[in-house]
Amino acid sequence: MKKRREFLKKCGLGTLPFLTPALGFNTLTDENHLATNDKKPLVNFIFDGLGLSPSDYIDRLQKIDVESTIRPDFYGNGGATKELEYAFAKLTGKEKAIYLPTGTMANQLAIKLLNGSNTKVIVPENSHIYRDEADAAQSVHSKRLIGVGKGKHFFDLEALKSAIDYTTTGEVFKSGLGTIAIENPVRRADGRMVPINIIKEISAYCKKENYKLHLDGARIHIAAAYSGVPVSEYASYFDTVYISLYKYLNAGGGAMLCGYAAIIDQISHYIKVYGGTTFQSWGNTAMAMHYLEGIDTRWQTVVSVFNEFVQKLNKLEGIEVSSLENGTNIHNLKLDKTVDLKKMATNLYTEHNIWLGRANNEGIVKLTANESILTRDLADIVGALETSLQKAKG
């Protein structure tokens, strides 16, 4: 462990700040974090993925390399990156897939190329594309986003038709609508899913009316685990699909865009144009490939174990956990007024290496399921929650 710390410091990694804002307290340091990892594996209820520390990430890559030598890529060509592209093309049933440095770039280039000379793109009002990509579609790609479904986590076919009719009949100078985008599951709606029947209806309509359809499927494997709908089926309803490599595949970053060769073959040029080309990306793609293998089976286990975990928590006095309608891996946790969340979270962290997030304005903590719950015995995790809960009572 001492050698690992020295290595991290030499690399400049040992000074990275710990994610204290999400934990709800700000007195802990990265050195505390490294020390707790010597006790028990980390269980985090904050992220979709494992929440690997820099040292953990390095260790995993070394183990992966021992098991099967990691082959480097050069500017995205060959090696682990090309292997992952093949894997994602097969996974989604698309002709090709390509690695991009960010999900924002994947979304933006997909809708740019799908839309062609058309200027309008319909997107969910609460989507990442509409609200979290810095108006890139408008300012960089000259595409006008039309948000539909305000206050909802998805729009249905009726709402889509209404928006199209309003836009078509209400404007004198026609500039064209070419693409519809759907996000599933929806980050801004605590990971809620779009019902598969809604996706089928919209897909059929788009094919009939010759509109292109893009899926922001950053967390699509999570939707598959909770809906029972395979990733390949979700992908079949769309022309292009973006999937994140770091949400739950535990890479340091990166994204995959899958689709028709006619679209994907243009992407590498635009990645260069917009400054996204990197010399090597194998550190991300090798890690993602490792966690992609067997992901469906592992997430089925996550769902089962977490459901059991919720049942056990709801038997404890002073805590209540509930699921969401159309929900996936995010649940609502609410504590009795006699429980001090800060004390509970601090005890969980310092004594048990378990991360718990902040409460929102309604006093609800978002409890997120991920593979870290499989790293320790469930009785141990429940016991830690119960002990910390009792210590935090006033």
N, C-alpha and C positions, 0 to 999 in steps of 0.2 A: 504493500500500500504506500509506503514512504517513497519508493522509487517512482510509483505512478504519480504521486503528487508533485515530485520534483520535475517529472517529464511535462506535466500539465503547466507548471509555472514557466518552464522554459519555452513552451509553445504559446504562452500568453492566455491559456485556457483557464488556469486556476483562479483568475481574477474576475471571471464572469459573475455578475450578480445573480443571486438566487431569486427565484420567482416569488418573492414575498407578497406583492400586491394581490395575486390570485389566492394566496393562502389566508389572507385576512390578518396578518400580523407582520411586523417589520423589524424584528430584533435578531433574526437568524442570519448567519453568513454562509457563504459557500463552503467554508471549512467545516461548519457544523454538518452540512449536507453530506460531504464526503465521509465524515466520521460515522454518521448513522448508517451508511451503506455497508459498513463492516458488520453490522448486527444482523439485520434481516433484509430481504429484498424489498424494494420500494413498492408500496401499493398506493396508487394515486387515484383520486376520485374527481380529477379536474380535467384531464386530457382524454382524447380518443385513443391515444397510444400509450406507450410505456413510460414516457417521460425520462428517457435515458440521459444520464449525466455525460459530460465529455469523456470521462474515464470509462464509463460503461460502454459508450459508443465505440471507443477505440478497442476495447476488449472484444466486443461482438465482431467487429471487422476482422480482428486477428483470428478468432475462432472460425469465422467463415472462410478465411483464406487458408487455414490449415485443412479444413474439411474438403474444400475444392478451390484451388488457386484462383484468386480474383484476377481477371484479365483486364488491363486498362483500356479505356477508349481514348481516342484522340479527336477532339472537336466533335464528339458524339458518334464517331464512326468506330465500329467494332467493339470488342470487349464486352464487359458487363452491361454496358448501356444498350448495345445492339441486342443482346440476349433478352433484356427486359422488354424491349420494344416488341420482339417476336412473341414473348409471353403475353403481353397485353393485347396484341392483335388477336391472338388465339382466344384469350379470355373473353373478349367482347364480340368476337365473330366478325371483326372488321378486317378490311384488306390490309391496312397498315396502322402502325402506331409510331409516335415519335416523342422523344424526351424533350421537355422544355424546362427552363429554370424555375418558373413560377406558374401557379394556377391562373393568376390574372392574365398572364400572357397567353396561356392556352385558351382561356375563354375568349379573349379579345381577338385573337387571330382566327379562331373558329368562326365567330360571327362575322368578322370582316370578310373572310373568303366565301362563306356560305351565302352572304348577302349580295355579293357582286356589286353591281352598280346601283342597287336599291339602297336607300338611305335609312329606312325605318326597320327597327328590330323590336319585337314585343318581348318583354321580360317580366318575371314576377316582381311586384313592387318592393317586396322585402328580400330580394335576392342579393347575393354577393356582387353579381354583375352590375346591378342597378345602384347599390348603395355603398359598396366597399371597394370599388376599383377606380376611384378618383376621376370619374367622368372620362375615362380613357377612350371609350367608344366615340364620344363626341369630339373631344379635343385632339385625339391622335388619329382616329380612323374615319372621321366624318360620318359616323353613324348616329342616328337619333334613336335613343332608347325610349320606349313607351312602357311605363310601368302599369301593370294590371294586377288587381287583387289586393288593393290597399287594406291593411288590417287583417289579412288572411295569410295562411302559410302556403296557399296555392290558388291558382285560378282554374275554373272548370271550362268546358267547351262553350257553354253559354256566355260566360264572361269574355272569353276570347273572341267569339263571333261579334259580340257587342262592341268591343274595342276596335275590331277591324272595320266594322260598319261605320262607327263614329268617325274614325280616321279617314276612311275612304270617301264618305259623303260630305264630310265637314271641311274639306280643304280644296281650294280652287286649283292650286298647282300640284299635280301629282308627281311625287318623287319615288314612290314605290315601297312596298313592304315585302321583304323577302325571307325573313327568318323569325322563328319563335324559339325562345329559350325556356327551359325548365330547370329548376334546381331541386335535387332530391338526394338525401334528405336536406332540410332547410336549416342552415346554421342559425339564422336570426329567429327561428321559431323553435329553438331548443332541440333541433334534430328531428322535428316531425317529418313524416313521409307524405309524399303525394300518393294517394290511392292508385293502384295499378289500373283500375278501370278508367280513371280520369286520363292517365297517360295513354291508354289504348285509344280512347275516343279522340284525343287531340292529335295523336299520330295519324290515325286514319283520315281525319279531316285535312291535315297538312299535306298528306300524300295526294289526296283528291284535288286540293286547291293549289298544289305545286309550291307550297311553302317548305323551306328547309327547317329542320328541328335539331337543336343542340341541347345536350344534357350537361349541366354542371353537376357531375356525379363525384365530387371530391370525396365524399364519404359513402359511395354507393355500396360498398361491401357491408357496411353497417345496416343500410336499408335492407339489403338482401337477407341478412341474418335475422332481422325482426319481421320481415314480411313473408319470407319463404320464397320470394321471387328471385331466381338466379340472376347474377350480374349479366350474363349473356342475353337473357330475355329483356331485361331493362334496356340494354344497349340496342337490341334489335329494332326498337321503336324510334331510334334517333339516327340522324346522319353523322353526327360527331359526338364523341363522349370524352369529357375530361375527368381524370381520376387523380387524386393527390397521392404523393409518395410519402408524405410525412404525417398525415393525420393519424393513421393507425398502422402504416407500414414502417414507421419508425426511422425513415431516412432523415438526413439533415435538411432536406429540401427537395424540390423538384416536382414535376407533374408529367403525366402522360396524356397525350391527345390521340384518340383513335378514330378512324373513319375511312372514307373512300380514298384510294390512292391518288385520285385527281386533286383532292384537298391536301392530304398529308404531304405529298411530294413538293408542295409549294412552301411548306412551313419553315424548313431550314433556312431558306433565303430570308424570310421575314424575321426569323430569330436574329440573324446577323444584322439586318437593317436596323432593328430596334435595340441592338446592343446586348442581346441575351446569350450570345455564343460563349461557351466556356471551354477552356483547354481540355479539362478532364472532369467527368462527372461520375466516375466509377464508385467513389465513396458513398454517393447517394443510391445509385442504381443497384450495386451489389447488396446493400442493406435491404432495399425494398424487395429485391428478388428473394432474399432469404425469408422474409416475413410473408411474402406472397404465397409461397408454397405451404399448402395445408391451411390457408386462412379460413376457408369456409367451415372446416371441422372445428377449428379452435374457437371461432366466434359462436358456433352453435353451443359449445361448452360454456363460453362466457355468458351467453343469454341464460342458460339453465342455472349456472352457479349464482349469477347475480340475482335471479328471481328468488332463489332460496335465501340468499343474503338479505334481500328486502323483507321477506317473510319473517326472518329472525329479528331484524331490527324493529319491525312493527310490534314485536312482543315486549320490547323494552319500554319502560315507563319514561316519558319525557321526550320521545322521538317519534316522528311519523314520516313515512316515505310513501309517495304516491307516483303512479305512472301518468303519462300524458296521452291524450287522444291522438291516434296516429303516431305515437311516440316511438323512439328507438332506444338509444342507450343513455338518455338523460332523464333523471327522475327528480322530483321535488322532495327535498328534505326540510322538515320544519321541526324546530326544537321548542320545548316548553319555555315559557318566559323565565322560569327559574334557572335555566341553563345558560351559562356564559359561553358563547360560541368561540370567542378568542381563546379562552382557557382550554376548551375542549380541543380546538385545532392545534394549539401549541403542545399540549400533552401528547396528542396523536403523533405529531411530528417528532418531538424530541425523544419520546419513550418507545415509540412503535414504528417509526419510519413510514407513516401513513399521511398522505396529503388530503386535506379537506378545504374546500373553497370558501369564499366569502358569501354572506347573505345579501340578497338584493333588497330593494326598498320595502318589499313586502315580508321580509324576514325569511325568505326561502333560499336555501342553499341548493345549487344544482349539483346533484350527485351523478357522476358519469361512470358508466361501466366501460371497462377495457380489459385487455389481457393481463394487466398487472394483478388482477384478482386471482389469477390462476397460479401465481408464483408462491403463494403461501396457503397453508391449511385454512379453510373457511372458519373453523372454530376459533383459530388464533385471531383472525381479523375481527370477528364478531366480539370476541372477548376484549380486544383492544378498544373497540368502540364503546362497549359497556363500561369498562374501567374509566375511560376518559370522560364519558358522560357523567358518571357519578362524581368524579373529581371536580367537574365544572358546575355542579349544582350549587346554588346559593343558599 
